[in-house]
Amino acid sequence: MGLVRTCKHCGKKLFFVYYEAFSPKHEEGFITVCKSCKDLYHLPSRKINILSDIVDEFLYLKWTIKETLFEFRMNLERIEHNVSKEDIWNFNEVLPKILRRAVRYHRIYGSTYPSDFKDYKEWKKILREMELGFKILEEYYKTIEDCPSYTMPEKHREKVDKAFELLKKYHWSLWD
């Protein structure tokens, strides 16, 4: 890779050549010698990379704005229709989030429990089991985004199944 600049003294074209740092004290960059003046010119690579950094920052800002506008649009859809297109596209991922948050809220702030329990502590244990199962499922979906070959361990699958069984069993008791 090379750069072309002009000599400050004689105005002739200089052809810079890239070199790598040969020790930690030295930095990589571009170097050349003017054939007329015999002056040595050195351009550290960090000065050359400023434009590249500016472009990277601009592209990141553009992406951030685009993501923010997308989230805003999805939130408007949630306000208008109680659900957004994104929620429907990934409903298998959205449902565990909603269930976990709702069960957690009920566990923390709820004041009633089904009549077949002796006290609220027993009911909290059931809610905690449900919350754990939905949290495991939520984490599973986050993991397979990064590692599609990941499979859920059997002990986690059992906890998720148990959470859905408890949801089915106590669905009519989740009110306050």
N, C-alpha and C positions, 0 to 999 in steps of 0.2 A: 504494500500500500504506500502511495507517495502523495506528497503535497507540493504545490507550486506556489512560490511567493517571489517577491522582488527584493533585491539587496537594498538596504537603506543608504549605502554609500554610493554605489555605482549604478543602481537601477537595473542590473541584469537579472534574468530569471534564475531562481534557485530551485533546485529539485531536492526536496527533503526525502529522506529515507527513514522508515520506521525501525526502531531498535528496541529490544527488551532490556529490562534492568538486569544487570549482572550481579548485583548485590543488594541487600536490603536498604543500604544508604542511598543508592542511586534509583532514579525513577525512569520508567519507560517513556518514550517520546519519539520525536522526529529530530534528525540532525542533518546538517550539510555544511559545506565550506564553499564560500564564494571563490571562484577561480581567479577573478580579477583582484579583489582586495585581500584575499586570503583570510577573511573573517570567518569565525566559526559561529554558526547559528544553531540554537537549540530550542525546540518547542516541546514543553512537557505535554504528555497526552491529555492531562486533565484540562488544559486550556482548549484543546481541540474538541473534547467531549462535552463542552458546555452546550453547544447547539443540540447535541443528541439528548442531553439531560432536559433541555427545555422542551423538546419534542415529546419526550417520555412523560413529562409532567402534564403537558397539554392533553395527550392521549388519555392519561389517567383521569384528568379532570373531566374530559368529555365522557368517559365511561361512567364516572361517578354521577354526573348529571343525568345521563341516560337511565341509570339504575334508580336514581331518586325519583325521576318522573314516572318510571314504571311502577315503583312502589306506591306513589301518589295515586296513579290511575287505579291500581288494584284496591287501594283503601277506599276510593270513591265508589267503586263497584260494590265493596263490602257494605258501605253505608246504604247504597241504593237498593241492593238485592240481598243483603245479608251474607253474600258469598261472592267471591271473585272468580274469574276464569282460571287464575293460578291455583286457587283452592281446588277447583274441579279437576284440573290437569293432574294434580298430585294429591288427590283426595286420600289415598292410602297413607301418605305422609302427614297430611294435615289432621286427619282424624285422631291419631294418638296424641298430638300436641293439644288439641282441644280437650280431649278426654282427661289427659293428665292434669291440665290446668284447672279444669272444672272439679275434678275429684280432690285435688289439693286444696282448692278454695273451700270446698265443702268440709274437708277434714279439719281445716284451720278455723273457719268461721261458722260452720254449721252448729246447730244447737239441738237438732232432733236426731233420733235413731230409731230403727225398726223395733217393733214390740217384741220380737223374738230374741233380743239381746238384753242382758242383765243391766248393763250400763254403757255409757258413751265410750269408755276405753276399748271395749270389744269392737264396737263399730269403727273406731279410729284404726284399729289393727286391720280390719277388712279394707278400709279406704286406703291405708298405707300400702297394702298388697296390690291393690288395683293401680295405684299411682306408680309403684315400682315397675309393674309389668308394662304400663304404657310408656314409662320413661325408657325402659330397655328397648322397646320397639322404636321409639323416636330416635334413640342413639344408633340403632341398627341402620335406619334410613340415612342418617348422616354419614355413617361409615361406608356404606356401599356406594355413595357418591364418589368417595376418594379411592375405594378399593372394590370394584365390582365383583371380584371373585370371593369376597368375604361371605362366609355362611355363619348363621347364628348358631352358637353352641346349644346343645340339647337342654342344658339346665336353664338357659335364658328362654328358650322356646317354651318350656314348661311354665315359667313364670308369666310369660305373655298369654299363654292359653288360659292359665288360672285367672288372670286379670279379666279376660273376656267372659269367662264363666261366671265370675263374681258380678260383672256388669250385667250379665243376662239375669242372674238370680236376684240381684238387688236393684234392678233398674227402677222399679216402682217406689223404692225407698229413698231415692236420691232427690229429695225435695226438702225445703226448709222454710 
